[in-house]
Amino acid sequence: MDLRQLEYFVAVAEERNFTRAAERVHISQSGVSAQIRRLEQELGAELFDRSARAVTLTVAGEAALAHARAALASAEAVGRAVDEVTGLVRGRLTLGMVVGCTVTPLFDALAAFRTAHPGVDVLLREDDSDRLVEAVRDGSVDLALIGAAGALPDGLDALTIISERLVAAVPPTHPLAGRDRLALRDLTDHPVICMPRGTGLRAVLDQASAARDLRPSIALEAGAAESIADLAARGLGVAVLSASMAGAYADRLTALPLDDVDVPALLALVWKPAHHPAVRAFLTHARPAFGLTGTP
């Protein structure tokens, strides 16, 4: 077996689809399939169950996956050791991004990083925050932009980008628009429009509601703040957003602080403490892009 076969194996295991895996490793699907078959023949066992729409690992595949990842990591470590001496950054950086992210500075940092380090292949993966955290922990994602409620994940290094409290946002004609401030209980008589589960904003709303034994009526969910604002502006419910998000739509929505929701919604970059040079290099571009100071 060779490292290329292991790379294709890991790609298919993570993507659960031969076509997406082929796009990820930049070769044809038939090429990936052929290499996987050769690997299976050499190992004497099938690694994937191909009978369903989504490709899944067999028992043998599950047993092989951790070792394949470790072998690829060891191979990358050889290159990184040389890079540390020569000052070069190369290889691959897998960047995770919470679903619905429209944080422009992240894209600015990514563009600056690609310009400074053209030898690094960048993969961008969108998912909910909980799954991204687990992906950072298991090494399938190097660095991720996640949302969290009040506290960041244990055991990971982090750079907090935004820490804000929740607000309710309503159009001027809404019954709540004349209020100066609200409590979470005030929302229970109205349909609520918010982010989906797996985002920091939703985690704050769910935790605060559970602590008060409240069950807001979640009428609509959307992954982008603009969609939530547009729905609320049309009278379809009360938008729950962060203060800065709601401020961007002040021309059509009135933002009302939720006095009894003290836990802030966080947006942060997270990565494993033992990270490779590409992560450090990306952070040097992320800090100025987000207007932050200091060193990684």
C-alpha positions in Angstrom: 0.0 0.0 0.0 1.1 3.6 -0.4 0.2 6.9 1.2 -1.9 7.9 -1.8 -4.2 4.9 -1.3 -4.5 5.8 2.4 -5.4 9.4 1.6 -8.2 8.2 -0.8 -9.4 5.8 1.8 -9.7 8.5 4.5 -11.3 10.9 2.0 -14.1 8.4 1.2 -14.6 7.5 4.8 -15.0 11.1 5.8 -17.1 12.2 2.8 -19.1 8.9 2.7 -19.3 9.4 -1.0 -16.8 8.4 -3.8 -17.7 11.5 -6.0 -17.1 14.0 -3.2 -13.9 12.2 -2.2 -12.6 12.4 -5.7 -13.4 16.1 -5.8 -11.5 16.5 -2.5 -8.4 14.8 -3.7 -8.6 16.2 -7.2 -8.7 13.0 -9.3 -11.5 11.1 -11.1 -14.0 9.0 -9.3 -12.8 6.0 -11.2 -9.3 6.6 -10.0 -10.3 6.7 -6.4 -12.4 3.6 -6.8 -9.6 1.7 -8.5 -7.1 2.7 -5.8 -9.5 1.7 -3.0 -10.0 -1.7 -4.7 -6.3 -2.3 -4.9 -6.0 -1.4 -1.2 -8.8 -3.8 -0.3 -7.2 -6.6 -2.4 -3.9 -6.0 -0.6 -5.5 -6.1 2.9 -7.8 -9.0 2.0 -10.9 -7.3 3.2 -13.6 -4.9 1.9 -13.3 -1.5 3.7 -16.6 0.0 2.5 -20.2 -1.2 2.3 -21.3 0.1 -1.1 -24.8 -1.3 -1.1 -26.5 1.8 0.2 -26.7 5.4 -1.2 -24.2 6.6 1.4 -21.0 4.7 1.5 -20.3 3.3 5.0 -17.3 1.7 6.6 -17.2 -2.1 7.2 -15.9 -3.5 10.5 -12.5 -3.8 8.8 -12.8 -0.3 7.5 -13.5 1.0 11.0 -10.4 -0.8 12.3 -8.2 0.6 9.6 -9.4 4.2 9.7 -7.5 5.4 12.8 -4.3 3.8 11.6 -4.6 5.3 8.1 -5.1 8.7 9.7 -2.1 8.2 11.9 0.1 7.1 9.0 -0.9 10.2 7.0 -0.3 12.4 10.0 3.2 10.9 10.4 4.0 11.5 6.8 2.9 15.1 7.1 5.0 15.5 10.2 8.1 14.7 8.2 7.4 17.5 5.9 6.5 19.8 8.8 9.8 19.1 10.5 11.7 20.2 7.4 9.4 23.2 7.1 10.1 24.3 10.6 13.8 24.4 9.7 13.5 26.0 6.3 10.6 28.4 7.3 8.3 27.1 4.6 4.7 26.2 5.0 3.1 23.6 2.8 0.7 20.7 2.9 -3.0 20.9 3.6 -5.2 23.0 5.9 -8.7 21.8 6.6 -10.8 24.7 7.8 -14.2 24.2 9.4 -17.0 26.9 9.3 -20.2 26.8 11.2 -23.3 26.5 9.0 -24.6 29.9 7.7 -21.4 31.8 8.4 -21.3 35.1 6.7 -18.3 36.5 8.6 -16.4 38.4 5.9 -13.1 38.7 7.9 -12.8 34.9 7.8 -12.8 35.0 4.0 -10.3 37.9 4.1 -8.0 35.9 6.3 -8.3 32.9 4.0 -7.5 35.0 0.9 -4.4 36.5 2.6 -3.3 33.0 3.7 -3.6 31.6 0.2 -1.6 34.5 -1.2 1.2 34.1 1.3 1.3 30.3 1.2 0.4 29.0 -2.2 1.9 25.7 -1.4 -0.9 24.8 1.1 -4.0 23.2 -0.2 -7.0 24.6 1.7 -10.2 22.5 2.2 -13.3 24.3 3.6 -15.9 22.2 5.5 -19.3 23.6 6.6 -21.1 21.9 9.5 -22.8 22.6 12.8 -20.6 23.6 15.7 -20.8 20.4 17.8 -19.6 18.3 14.8 -16.9 20.7 14.0 -15.5 20.6 17.5 -15.4 16.8 17.3 -13.7 17.0 14.0 -11.0 19.3 15.4 -10.5 16.8 18.3 -10.1 13.8 16.0 -7.9 15.7 13.6 -10.1 15.6 10.5 -10.4 19.4 10.7 -7.3 21.5 11.7 -9.1 24.7 12.7 -12.8 25.7 12.9 -14.9 28.8 13.3 -17.7 27.7 15.7 -20.5 29.2 17.7 -20.8 28.5 21.5 -22.9 29.4 24.5 -20.9 31.2 27.1 -17.9 28.8 27.3 -15.6 27.4 24.7 -14.8 23.7 24.3 -12.4 22.1 26.8 -9.0 20.9 25.7 -8.8 23.2 22.6 -7.0 26.4 22.0 -9.4 29.2 21.0 -9.5 32.8 19.7 -12.8 34.5 20.5 -14.0 36.6 17.6 -17.4 37.8 18.9 -19.0 37.7 22.4 -22.5 39.3 22.4 -25.8 39.0 24.1 -29.0 38.0 22.4 -31.7 40.5 21.3 -35.2 40.1 19.9 -35.8 42.0 16.7 -39.3 42.9 15.4 -40.7 45.2 12.7 -42.1 48.6 13.9 -45.7 47.3 13.6 -45.2 44.3 15.9 -46.9 44.3 19.4 -43.5 44.2 21.1 -42.0 47.1 19.2 -43.2 49.6 21.8 -41.3 48.0 24.6 -37.9 49.2 25.8 -36.7 45.8 27.0 -37.9 42.2 27.1 -37.6 39.1 29.2 -37.4 35.7 27.6 -40.9 34.9 28.8 -42.3 37.7 26.6 -41.4 35.7 23.5 -43.5 32.7 24.5 -46.7 34.3 23.1 -45.1 34.9 19.7 -43.6 32.7 17.0 -39.8 32.8 17.1 -37.4 32.8 14.1 -33.8 31.8 15.0 -30.7 29.9 14.0 -30.8 26.1 13.8 -29.4 23.8 16.5 -25.6 23.5 16.4 -25.1 27.3 16.3 -24.0 29.4 19.2 -27.1 31.7 19.1 -29.4 28.7 19.3 -27.4 27.1 22.1 -27.8 30.3 24.2 -31.5 30.5 23.5 -32.1 26.8 24.3 -30.1 26.9 27.5 -31.7 30.1 28.7 -35.2 28.7 27.9 -34.5 25.4 29.7 -33.2 27.2 32.8 -36.5 29.1 33.1 -38.7 26.1 32.1 -39.8 28.0 29.0 -40.6 26.6 25.6 -40.6 29.3 22.9 -42.5 28.4 19.7 -39.7 28.0 17.1 -41.7 28.7 14.0 -38.9 29.1 11.5 -35.2 28.4 11.4 -32.6 29.8 9.0 -28.8 29.6 8.9 -28.1 33.2 7.8 -28.9 36.3 9.8 -30.2 38.1 6.7 -32.8 35.4 6.1 -33.9 35.6 9.7 -34.2 39.4 9.5 -36.1 39.2 6.2 -38.6 36.7 7.7 -39.1 38.8 10.8 -39.5 42.0 8.7 -42.4 40.3 6.9 -44.2 39.7 10.2 -43.6 36.0 10.4 -42.2 36.0 13.9 -39.7 37.5 16.4 -36.1 37.2 15.3 -33.6 36.2 17.8 -30.1 37.5 16.8 -27.0 38.9 18.4 -26.8 42.6 19.0 -24.5 43.3 16.1 -26.5 41.1 13.7 -29.7 42.9 14.6 -28.0 46.3 14.2 -27.3 45.6 10.6 -31.1 45.6 10.0 -32.0 48.7 12.0 -33.8 50.2 9.0 -36.5 47.6 9.2 -36.3 46.0 12.6 -36.3 47.2 16.2 -33.8 45.4 18.5 -34.9 44.8 22.1 -32.4 43.5 24.6 -33.4 40.3 26.5 -32.6 41.3 30.0 -32.6 37.9 31.6 -30.4 36.1 29.0 -26.9 36.8 30.5 -24.9 34.1 28.7 -23.2 35.6 25.7 -23.2 33.9 22.2 -19.6 33.3 21.2 -18.0 33.0 17.8 -14.5 31.6 18.0 -11.7 29.9 16.1 -10.7 26.6 17.8 -7.8 24.3 17.2 -5.8 21.5 18.9 -2.9 22.7 21.1 -0.4 20.6 19.2 -1.0 22.2 15.8 1.1 22.3 12.6 2.7 25.4 11.0 -0.2 26.0 8.6 -2.5 26.6 11.5 -0.1 29.1 13.1 0.3 30.8 9.7 -3.4 31.0 9.2 -3.8 32.6 12.7 -1.3 35.3 11.8 -3.7 36.4 9.1 -6.9 35.8 11.0 -5.9 38.1 13.9 -5.6 41.3 11.8 -8.5 40.3 9.6 -10.8 40.3 12.7 -9.1 43.4 14.2 -7.4 41.5 17.0 -3.9 41.9 18.4 -1.5 39.5 19.9 0.3 36.3 18.8 -1.1 32.8 18.2 
